[in-house]
């Protein structure tokens, strides 16, 4: 009797679903190692609903005996060694997917890829056939071209795409359940972007990050941005990190003149390059009546950047919270000056709290 009591532990007696949730907190290779604990644990890891594959944490050591003496002494891994590691990385993913049982609800892949990678294509094709993934994160490099199979994941609620390329959005029935979309340095045409977000009727959180290029094109009197904003009429949380942010507000001004169906976001976060020209006088007809929270990340000491914050304060009657994160180059004296300017600035909301903090 005593031996039986000692053989039992609190974790093993838990419900299988709870065990799966616990294993979701571990790296996938650590979760797989629990299969040796006992017969009860042997297949628990194969049923976890969240799979995370990170090239850094799931790296498999290359057998140095397979490398030449010159390659072993390289401080920077040689191409041959990189390819060997990459093959082992994808082989490990394939083995885990083959052994997996039950639905995959969340899938995260972080890997340095090339513009065309058949291994990733096959993984996404597998997920599309399963069609159970609700949260998908792809952290890639070199503008990997997304295959059309990704648009078959109709169960998605959260989609995060980083450093990849969407050449063309095919005709598809949309992502009917998608509520969160994050595009970070994703190469996509404005037409395809509009087509994508217009087929996400429940989209409430939209993040757009682009380094080194102006996303919005105003060659046609700003019509491109007007159509984009019209597709985001139910978005509550909008995050924008782009070049040419003053053009973004120019589009807001044009769109509010043309369409009464556009509802501004309740939460707006900005992270932008130097602003060229934003003034209260120039945007007197803008009124952000639904905005509750505003955040500006990496704010410098530029007067024009402060004018943008002053514009938000003056045009948001329901604003409750403003959080400013300063650039790391801002000195203490400059920080104090910024605080004084913001505290003295006119504001439409009497209840707004302004928080200024260092990076």
C-alpha positions, 0 to 999 in steps of 0.5 A, a space after each residue: 500500500 505504501 509503495 503504491 502511494 509513493 509511486 503516485 504523484 500529483 501531476 500523473 493523477 491529473 486529467 489528460 487535458 490538464 497534462 496537455 496544457 502543462 506540456 504546452 508550456 514546455 519546448 516541444 523537445 522537452 515535452 517529447 521527453 516526458 514519454 519515458 516517464 511512464 506508460 501514462 505519459 508515453 503519448 500525452 505529448 502527442 496530443 498537445 494542441 500547441 506546437 512551437 518550432 523555433 530554429 534556435 531552441 530546437 537546434 540539433 547539433 551537427 556531428 562534427 565528424 561529418 565536417 572538414 577540419 576547415 569547417 570545424 574551425 569556422 567561427 561563422 557556420 559554413 553553408 554546408 553546416 547550415 544546410 545540415 542543421 536546416 535539414 535536421 530541423 525540418 526532419 524533426 518537425 515532420 517526425 513530430 507532425 506524423 506522431 501528433 494525434 488530435 487537433 492542432 489549435 496553435 502553430 508557431 514556426 520561427 526559422 530563417 528561410 529562403 524566398 522559396 522553401 518546399 519544406 514550409 510549403 509542405 507544413 502549411 499544406 498539412 495544416 490546411 488539410 487538418 484545418 484545425 489551426 486557430 492561431 498561426 505565427 510565421 516568423 520567417 526571413 528573406 520574403 518567403 513566398 506564402 503558398 495559397 494553402 494558407 488561405 484554406 485555414 478558415 478556422 483562424 482567429 489569430 494570424 501573425 506573419 513576419 518577413 514573408 511575401 504575399 504575391 497574390 491573394 486568391 479568390 477565397 471565402 475569407 477568414 470568417 473567424 479572424 479577429 487579430 491580424 499582424 503583418 510585420 515587414 510583409 511584402 504585399 500589394 495594396 490591392 491584395 491587402 484590401 482584398 485580404 482584410 475586406 474578407 475578415 468581417 470580425 477583424 478587431 485588432 490590426 497591426 501593420 509594421 513596415 521598415 524603410 518604405 512607405 506603404 500608402 500610395 497617394 497617386 490617385 488622390 488618396 483613394 487607396 488609403 480610403 478604401 483600406 480604412 473602409 475595410 477596417 470599420 470594425 477594428 478596435 485596436 490599430 497599430 501602425 509602424 510605417 514611414 510617411 505617417 503624415 500621409 496616414 493622417 491625410 488619408 484619415 482626413 480624406 476618408 472622414 470627408 467622403 464616408 460616414 461608415 468608417 469608425 476610428 479605432 478605440 486603441 491606436 499605437 504608432 511607431 514611426 520615422 520622423 514626421 515631416 509636417 503634422 500640425 493642429 491647423 492642418 488637420 482641424 477637420 479631424 475628430 477621433 471621437 472613438 479613441 480611448 487609448 493612444 501609444 507612441 513608441 520610440 518618440 524622439 525630441 523632434 518638434 514635429 513628433 510632438 505635434 502629432 501627439 498634440 494633434 491626438 490630444 486635441 482631437 480625441 474627446 474620449 481619450 483616457 490614456 496616452 503612453 509615450 515611450 521615448 527614444 533611448 537617445 532622449 536625455 533627461 532634460 529633453 524628457 522633462 521638456 517633452 513632459 512640460 509641452 504635453 502637460 500644457 497642450 490643449 486636450 479634448 478629453 478632461 480625463 486623459 492620463 499621460 504617461 511618459 517613460 524611457 525606452 
